[in-house]
Structure formats: C-alpha cells, structure tokens
Amino acid sequence: MAGMRVPGVLILLAWAPLALAAVSDCVCDPADSESLAARQCSLTREALARPAPPPVFFLRDI
C-alpha cells in the first residue's frame, strides 16, 4: 500500500507550486491598449499578435 502512495505524493509535490502561481492581479486588458504597454504585459501582446489556430507557441527568453 505504501508503494502506491509514493507516486501520488510525488505528483502532488510536483503540482503544488502551480497552486501558488495563480495570477489574480493581472492588469493586462486586451481591450485597453494602454494597459498592454506595461512590461509585464509583453507576453500578452505577443500572444495577441500571433494567429489564433496554434494554441501553443514558444518564445526565446532574452
């Protein structure tokens, strides 16, 4: 029984940081171009500039 708990605990520990990563104070509003001018909205600007069909895209961090 303990052998089955270990993978479950490892999965829980792997996903735990994502619970803290929720962004609730995001000020990036796609309808307001002034809010997108902020540096923290650069990824939102990049996502809006790309075509809609690919649901995932990759960017190089500079």
Secondary structure, 3 states (H helix, E strand, C coil): CHHHHHHHHHHHHHHHHHHHCCCCCCCCCCCCCCHHHCHHHHHHHHHHHCCCCCCCCCCCCC
